[in-house]
Amino acid sequence: MIVCRKEAISKEQVDQWLADWEILRAEIHRSHAARDGKAKDIMQKGIDLYETFIIKASNITLESIQLSDEYEALPINGAERLQFIKRRPGQYACYRQLDELFIETKKRMARLRLKKD
């Protein structure tokens, strides 16, 4: 298992990460509601934001999450769910799934902070 780095999952860092996601989430939601075709590009930014956070929080130097590895920072089935999202980022279901990953990861980071103290 690839463990988390305690300094990378501080409440301040997680809160900033989530604030960045909230901005993107609102844009993606508007795009899906308007059906303007921009959701896919904005979703890619959200995917990159999520993946970058997991990599920075983990004790690795890779540029992307490897499906074959188990990450302490990822929620249950997180890598598989991320792969699903990456295959079709323009779909509304993938947007909902990415939003759930952010929510679940926030909770997981809080638990890991308590565990690591």
Phi, psi and omega per residue, in radians:
M1 nan 2.406 3.090
I2 -1.556 1.978 -3.035
V3 -1.439 2.813 3.097
C4 -1.408 2.646 2.988
R5 -1.646 2.113 -3.055
K6 -0.956 -0.747 -3.095
E7 -1.168 -0.345 -3.099
A8 -1.546 -0.144 -3.098
I9 -2.051 0.494 3.113
S10 -1.091 2.717 -3.130
K11 -1.002 -0.705 -3.127
E12 -1.093 -0.769 -3.133
Q13 -1.179 -0.719 3.118
V14 -1.143 -0.734 3.128
D15 -1.092 -0.699 3.106
Q16 -1.148 -0.733 3.101
W17 -1.031 -0.780 3.137
L18 -1.208 -0.610 3.089
A19 -1.105 -0.720 3.083
D20 -1.090 -0.703 3.127
W21 -1.158 -0.714 -3.118
E22 -1.019 -0.670 3.096
I23 -1.109 -0.845 3.130
L24 -1.138 -0.725 -3.117
R25 -1.015 -0.771 3.127
A26 -1.105 -0.711 3.112
E27 -1.127 -0.752 3.140
I28 -1.116 -0.768 3.140
H29 -1.053 -0.814 3.108
R30 -1.054 -0.725 -3.115
S31 -1.123 -0.744 3.101
H32 -1.149 -0.705 3.139
A33 -1.121 -0.679 -3.132
A34 -1.456 -0.252 -3.082
R35 0.902 0.821 -3.075
D36 -1.626 -0.007 3.086
G37 1.398 0.080 -3.115
K38 -1.595 -0.173 -3.045
A39 -1.032 -0.672 -3.087
K40 -1.045 -0.798 -3.135
D41 -1.160 -0.703 3.127
I42 -1.209 -0.668 3.092
M43 -1.044 -0.675 3.130
Q44 -1.061 -0.662 3.072
K45 -1.116 -0.701 3.111
G46 -1.145 -0.711 3.096
I47 -1.091 -0.792 3.121
D48 -1.080 -0.731 3.114
L49 -1.057 -0.786 -3.124
Y50 -1.123 -0.875 -3.088
E51 -1.118 -0.704 3.122
T52 -1.085 -0.731 3.128
F53 -1.102 -0.808 -3.121
I54 -1.072 -0.738 -3.137
I55 -1.153 -0.777 3.122
K56 -1.148 -0.575 -3.139
A57 -1.330 -0.350 -3.087
S58 -1.685 2.792 -3.102
N59 -1.522 1.066 -3.098
I60 -2.466 2.948 3.094
T61 -2.140 0.283 3.137
L62 -1.280 2.901 3.118
E63 -1.762 -0.230 3.102
S64 -2.546 2.778 -3.126
I65 -1.294 2.291 3.140
Q66 -1.641 2.225 -3.116
L67 -1.087 -0.516 -3.084
S68 -1.359 -0.232 -3.111
D69 -1.720 2.701 3.076
E70 -1.878 2.167 -3.084
Y71 -1.890 2.271 3.098
E72 -1.090 -0.552 -3.085
A73 -1.294 -0.385 -3.073
L74 -1.463 2.471 3.022
P75 -1.203 3.084 3.135
I76 -0.993 2.305 -3.121
N77 1.009 0.421 -3.080
G78 -1.066 -0.763 -3.123
A79 -1.143 -0.736 3.130
E80 -1.148 -0.714 3.131
R81 -1.148 -0.678 3.104
L82 -1.128 -0.692 3.089
Q83 -1.067 -0.746 3.097
F84 -1.019 -0.793 -3.128
I85 -1.121 -0.739 -3.110
K86 -1.138 -0.533 -3.116
R87 -1.183 -0.600 -3.094
R88 -2.467 1.166 -3.038
P89 -1.134 -0.303 -3.125
G90 -1.422 -0.177 -3.093
Q91 -1.414 2.507 3.126
Y92 -1.065 -0.684 3.133
A93 -1.045 -0.619 3.123
C94 -1.242 -0.637 3.054
Y95 -1.062 -0.811 3.132
R96 -1.088 -0.717 -3.138
Q97 -1.139 -0.720 3.111
L98 -1.132 -0.717 3.097
D99 -1.045 -0.740 3.107
E100 -1.128 -0.663 3.096
L101 -1.081 -0.734 3.099
F102 -1.069 -0.796 -3.126
I103 -1.093 -0.835 -3.116
E104 -1.156 -0.637 3.136
T105 -1.199 -0.658 3.074
K106 -1.002 -0.821 3.137
K107 -1.119 -0.704 -3.138
R108 -1.125 -0.694 3.119
M109 -1.099 -0.687 3.110
A110 -1.100 -0.759 3.110
R111 -1.121 -0.725 -3.129
L112 -1.172 -0.629 3.083
R113 -1.082 -0.755 3.121
L114 -1.133 -0.713 -3.126
K115 -1.164 -0.658 -3.055
K116 -1.422 -0.209 3.124
D117 -1.335 nan nan
